[in-house]
Amino acid sequence: MTAVDISDVTPQVPMEQVTISINITTALNISAFAARQKVNGLVLSEVGTGIGGDTPSLVVERQRILWRVPLFLSLPSKGRIGQVGSIDVDAHTGEVLADAKTLKEIGDHAERLAAGSSI
């Protein structure tokens, strides 16, 4: 099952029960697999090795539908260390929504995580 992130929706008062119904009919031109491949290619070429995408979640925003690909750092000697960020891919156009700042933050986070894992 694919997760749908509705983080834009926040109840205004504390509630014990919330019912959310969403009906969207649309064609997704990019699959979760293709979105993950696009992100992995970008991260490999712009950030480096050791960082890879995991299973994307479908995110419904007001203006578009995205695949959110979580990124994890793995080291050969330690395996998966932890999440270093995520990158979105437009599910209609295939556009990877990551600028230079985002890629730098992912790389910086990976470096900090790798340095801390040697303790």
C-alpha positions, 0 to 999 in steps of 0.5 A, spaced: 500 500 500 502 506 498 502 512 503 499 518 502 502 524 506 496 530 508 501 534 512 498 540 509 491 538 513 492 540 520 485 540 525 485 547 528 483 544 535 485 538 538 480 532 536 479 525 538 477 523 532 478 525 525 475 523 518 478 524 512 475 522 505 479 524 499 477 522 492 482 524 486 482 521 479 488 522 475 493 518 471 500 518 474 505 518 468 511 516 473 511 510 477 514 510 484 520 505 481 521 510 476 521 516 481 526 512 485 531 511 479 531 518 477 533 520 485 538 515 485 541 517 479 541 525 481 544 523 488 549 519 485 552 524 480 551 530 485 552 528 492 556 521 491 556 514 493 553 511 499 546 514 499 540 511 496 533 512 495 528 507 499 520 506 497 517 513 495 510 515 498 505 519 494 504 526 496 498 530 494 499 537 495 494 543 493 497 544 486 500 537 484 502 530 486 509 528 488 513 521 489 517 523 496 523 519 495 526 518 502 534 517 502 538 513 507 546 513 508 549 506 508 556 504 509 559 498 507 562 496 514 556 498 518 550 497 513 544 502 513 546 508 518 540 513 517 535 517 513 539 523 510 533 527 507 528 526 501 527 528 494 520 529 491 519 527 484 513 530 480 508 524 478 506 527 472 512 530 469 517 526 472 521 533 474 526 532 480 524 537 485 531 538 488 536 544 487 543 545 489 541 547 496 537 541 497 543 536 495 548 540 499 544 539 505 543 532 504 550 531 503 552 535 509 547 531 513 550 524 510 557 526 512 555 528 519 551 521 520 557 518 517 562 521 522 558 520 528 557 512 526 564 511 527 564 512 535 
